[in-house]
Amino acid sequence: MVKLGTVTFTGASGSTYEFNSYAFGTIFKENYGAVYFITNRDQNDDGSYSHERIYVGETEDLSTRFDDHHKQDCFDQNNANCICIHGEQNEKIRLNIERDLIDNYNPPCNG
């Protein structure tokens, strides 16, 4: 699992969350709970990277979450190539972060 970098996303509440970014399709360890952002990561002219936000979700186990994901067609239509993860084992906290980010960004595949 090769980390591509880090990115910070901001919720509607103003809270910021740091995510580690990985290539879409990365295999994650079992029983790792996280909030995740599916993005299209693209290199800018200055060498930095930007993320087009596609979908935000949460899971108690990243190792199985993307086996036949219910939004895969939408990911494909939006050229998803990156998954950004914010590790969090507590389900209540994950759900709150997920809602905070959806409320701020309204990603196209969350509709």
Rosetta blueprint (number, residue, H / E / L):
1 M L
2 V L
3 K E
4 L E
5 G E
6 T E
7 V E
8 T E
9 F E
10 T E
11 G L
12 A L
13 S L
14 G L
15 S L
16 T E
17 Y E
18 E E
19 F E
20 N E
21 S E
22 Y E
23 A E
24 F L
25 G L
26 T L
27 I L
28 F L
29 K L
30 E L
31 N L
32 Y L
33 G L
34 A E
35 V E
36 Y E
37 F E
38 I E
39 T E
40 N E
41 R E
42 D E
43 Q E
44 N L
45 D L
46 D L
47 G L
48 S L
49 Y E
50 S E
51 H E
52 E E
53 R E
54 I E
55 Y E
56 V E
57 G E
58 E E
59 T E
60 E L
61 D L
62 L H
63 S H
64 T H
65 R H
66 F L
67 D L
68 D L
69 H L
70 H L
71 K L
72 Q H
73 D H
74 C H
75 F H
76 D H
77 Q H
78 N L
79 N L
80 A L
81 N L
82 C E
83 I E
84 C E
85 I E
86 H E
87 G E
88 E L
89 Q L
90 N L
91 E H
92 K H
93 I H
94 R H
95 L H
96 N H
97 I H
98 E H
99 R H
100 D H
101 L H
102 I H
103 D H
104 N H
105 Y H
106 N L
107 P L
108 P H
109 C H
110 N H
111 G L
